[in-house]
Amino acid sequence: MSIFTNASAKATIKVTTKVTIISLVSAILFSFQLNTARAATSPEDKIKTAIIFKLTKFISWPKKTQSLTICVLGEGSINNELHKINRKNTMGRRLSVTHRNANSPFEKLCDALFIHNIDNVTVKSVLKRLEGKPVLTISDIRSFVDYGGMIGLKRSGKKINFSINNTSATNANLNINSKLLKLAKTVK
Amino acid sequence: MKTQLLPSVLASSLFFALNAHADHQAQESEDDDFLDFSLEELISLDIPDVTSVSRKKQRLMDSAAAIYVITSEDILRSGVTSIPEALRMVPGMQVARLNGNIWSISTRGFNYIFANKLLVLIDGRTVYSPLFSGVNWDVQDTLMEDIDRIEVIRGPGAALWGANAVNGVINVITKKAADTQGNLVSLGAGNEEKAFGAYRHGGEFGETGFYKVYVKTFERDGLAKADGSDANDDWKMKRVGFRAEWKPAADTDFTLLGDIYEGTTRPALTIFKNDEPYAGDKGMQTFENTSRDQRGGNLIAHWKKTLSDTEDYSLKAVIDDYQNFDYRVTEKRQSFDLEFQHYFQPIENHDLVWGLSFRRTWYQMSDMRYIIHRDENGQPKDSRQDNLYSLFAQDDITLNHHWNVSFSARYEHNEFTGKEFQPNAKLTWKVNDNRTLWASVSKAVKTPSVSETSVYTDNITFFEADFDIPYAERKKVLAITDNRDLESEKLTAFELGYREQFGSSFRLDVTGFYNRYSDIVAYVAQTSCPDGSPIIGGFICPTTRSNFYRLPSTLINGIDATTYGLETVADWQVKDWWKLQLSYSWLQVDASPNTSNPNLQFALKGNEELIENLSANHTMNLRSNMNLSHQWYFDVWIRGISNMKNANVPGYTALDVRLAKKVNENLEFSLVAQNLFDKQRDEFNEIFSGLSATEIEESWYAQIRWSF
């Protein structure tokens, strides 16, 4: 069948064009209106979570309590993974993972705080509030340790490594084991 | 991206599992329990690949398709310098080089430079020239170091990828910017690879963004003529590209990538100078230094929103520009593609993917000397525009732990044949963790191309005087008139596969296929002369030369064919430092005319032989990778192919060797020898394009790779 010689074919094409374009556009519009459900977790989330879990074993807090609370600030797929380490044991303390919002009194509720996927203004204000408080701050946000955060996770190539701001940690009376400092990519 | 429709090729794939140092990772992504790892291990392991993770986590071993993956390690350790050369690793893939920069690449039969039954994608961008009915392999390139993998599915992928994915799909996937941070310099020089160099720089931007930019340039020496002299088809190419990824929101990924390139090669053409004043009996002449300069570029934008493990949306737009200043015709082509895809689980155990796509292509043709694009009245026409719409869906159903079934279908509307419907059904039986059997049945079509339906070709195809037809005293030039009424070539394909992992060191993958084609396009004689002159003896026309006749021909859907064969791959990790891979493929083709019209019998008989003799019956690959002490690497690749009767190329065996020394993690020196002990070798010959075949020579080059 040739489009050059066949008028009905031309008509078909016009109709097909319209139908396709309409369905494409509606499919696209429809897709934007969906509200976010539970996001998928990636191997990267799993590795970051495992690193966060391991990090806690190298830190000594001024007060050693029965439980170790990790607060999470920010939305995203990694939260599902972080909830899986809830109730696990680390150095004889039981982990408790809770999700918080930006205005929570972290210094009262948390031993460690993981921040992700949140704007820089909020990050800076949270860090300012926690300055000198014994809360281990961890994040995968770029430049986190430059803002005064204690441990920054960073993906480079296919690997994930971390940097440490030991000054911030020392100021907050947190002692970071020298083994961990050796493993860090950079230490400030 | 269509990539994600592939069976999930995770780091857990067996190809990796056999790789001793990746063994560790292979297990993790299966049970993903990183919590048992030490911190040292966590920061030193590579994040498993997740390109296709959004689909069901299916190991390569369990996919119901004849899939083969060329990994980035395969590419780097084989020493190949181009994508077409890398494809020689694929079991059953027949790769033949016609001259400096033209390849004939096909699988499961129909090996020809106009091979039009394979769909080739680079990062989801289709590369195919409808005007020449084939892939312009010479402009499909990127940094070899930046190819993440090449996934090749032999057999029809039509239900998901669309028309022309009749005999297979080749999907080249490049590395993300996040995985190629820092700088890389790669430089090399040799006798055939005169000089090549590439530089890539990757960095970060914003809070979530990664980018990379790269440049690549090479200068390849011309091949040799049959008499050993230089063929002068030297090949130069420059390319600049970039890629950027960022997350506009936590659940949204955006990728933008593109490149521009420019290249030149001067292949020899044999043409009939019809336009020159009468010069006695001169006719067919070979001209060297005819242009085949090319330039182009493309831009791909890909947006993906991930709602959960079992639901995501993606939207992809591609703009592509290609300009080919071929002496036979200057072709400029722009295309725009838009594709929407949605994956979700409507009910438990059903993974549903559906999508829509639209493509528009604009062509401008000029300097139509030998390849003339025409309108319906036979008048030269210098532009055209084509649209293609399609809708596809696939439902993948997990019946239980052992059985999986999948149905897919594609409906499309094209300019040539209107509506086409291509369904497919697959069944996988996981006998146990180490043994899988699969079966698949599919229908696919190859739609007619521009070259077959609107292009008149003349004065570049010759038959020698001894060609077995009447009027044998003269040479003949073939004129091919387009046929607007061509139908699609149709395929019904049956495949059976078996994979098994024996212990931790041996793996076997066997595929058997049986394909039935109908309405394959064939050349037949015409009963009138294209220029209106009176026909002689019912089938030949006079020319301006007394020693030449013109044979007027056209195309019809005149041949049916059956192909069947076997493809096997065996991987053997001999020692933890030594890996062997052997692949062997066997192919049979049986064609026959599908009409009893006595006038066509003679021509169709010729086509039948042509099709049956296009491909070799046997192909073999043996690759050995050794990691020796003190960071030395020694790799050997032996490949063999039996004779290709139609191309008039006897069977041959080729040997490539690579020796590399890693000074440290970031610096590597290597020495590569290709086609060793072969002074020069003819790999392919054909008569239709006018291009002269040139011969491949032994090649040596040294290379340095430095990352910093």
Chai-1 contact restraints between the chains, C-beta under 6 A:
chainA,res_idxA,chainB,res_idxB,connection_type,confidence,min_distance_angstrom,max_distance_angstrom,comment,restraint_id
A,M1,B,G418,contact,1.0,0.0,6.0,A-B,restraint_1
A,S2,B,R484,contact,1.0,0.0,6.0,A-B,restraint_2
A,I3,B,E415,contact,1.0,0.0,6.0,A-B,restraint_3
A,F4,B,E376,contact,1.0,0.0,6.0,A-B,restraint_4
A,T5,B,E376,contact,1.0,0.0,6.0,A-B,restraint_5
A,T16,B,Y389,contact,1.0,0.0,6.0,A-B,restraint_6
A,T16,B,H413,contact,1.0,0.0,6.0,A-B,restraint_7
A,T20,B,F358,contact,1.0,0.0,6.0,A-B,restraint_8
A,T20,B,Y389,contact,1.0,0.0,6.0,A-B,restraint_9
A,L24,B,F340,contact,1.0,0.0,6.0,A-B,restraint_10
A,L24,B,L356,contact,1.0,0.0,6.0,A-B,restraint_11
A,A27,B,F340,contact,1.0,0.0,6.0,A-B,restraint_12
A,S31,B,Y313,contact,1.0,0.0,6.0,A-B,restraint_13
A,T36,B,D251,contact,1.0,0.0,6.0,A-B,restraint_14
A,A37,B,L307,contact,1.0,0.0,6.0,A-B,restraint_15
A,A37,B,S308,contact,1.0,0.0,6.0,A-B,restraint_16
A,R38,B,S308,contact,1.0,0.0,6.0,A-B,restraint_17
A,A39,B,D251,contact,1.0,0.0,6.0,A-B,restraint_18
A,A39,B,T306,contact,1.0,0.0,6.0,A-B,restraint_19
A,A40,B,T306,contact,1.0,0.0,6.0,A-B,restraint_20
A,A40,B,S308,contact,1.0,0.0,6.0,A-B,restraint_21
A,A40,B,D309,contact,1.0,0.0,6.0,A-B,restraint_22
A,S42,B,V50,contact,1.0,0.0,6.0,A-B,restraint_23
A,P43,B,I47,contact,1.0,0.0,6.0,A-B,restraint_24
A,P43,B,P48,contact,1.0,0.0,6.0,A-B,restraint_25
A,P43,B,V50,contact,1.0,0.0,6.0,A-B,restraint_26
A,E44,B,I47,contact,1.0,0.0,6.0,A-B,restraint_27
A,K46,B,D32,contact,1.0,0.0,6.0,A-B,restraint_28
A,K46,B,F34,contact,1.0,0.0,6.0,A-B,restraint_29
A,I47,B,F34,contact,1.0,0.0,6.0,A-B,restraint_30
A,I47,B,L42,contact,1.0,0.0,6.0,A-B,restraint_31
A,A50,B,F34,contact,1.0,0.0,6.0,A-B,restraint_32
A,A50,B,L35,contact,1.0,0.0,6.0,A-B,restraint_33
A,A50,B,L42,contact,1.0,0.0,6.0,A-B,restraint_34
A,I51,B,L42,contact,1.0,0.0,6.0,A-B,restraint_35
A,K54,B,L39,contact,1.0,0.0,6.0,A-B,restraint_36
A,E75,B,A250,contact,1.0,0.0,6.0,A-B,restraint_37
A,G76,B,A250,contact,1.0,0.0,6.0,A-B,restraint_38
A,N117,B,A250,contact,1.0,0.0,6.0,A-B,restraint_39
A,R142,B,E207,contact,1.0,0.0,6.0,A-B,restraint_40
A,S156,B,Q181,contact,1.0,0.0,6.0,A-B,restraint_41
A,G157,B,D179,contact,1.0,0.0,6.0,A-B,restraint_42
A,G157,B,Q181,contact,1.0,0.0,6.0,A-B,restraint_43
A,K158,B,D46,contact,1.0,0.0,6.0,A-B,restraint_44
A,K158,B,I47,contact,1.0,0.0,6.0,A-B,restraint_45
A,K158,B,D179,contact,1.0,0.0,6.0,A-B,restraint_46
A,N161,B,I43,contact,1.0,0.0,6.0,A-B,restraint_47
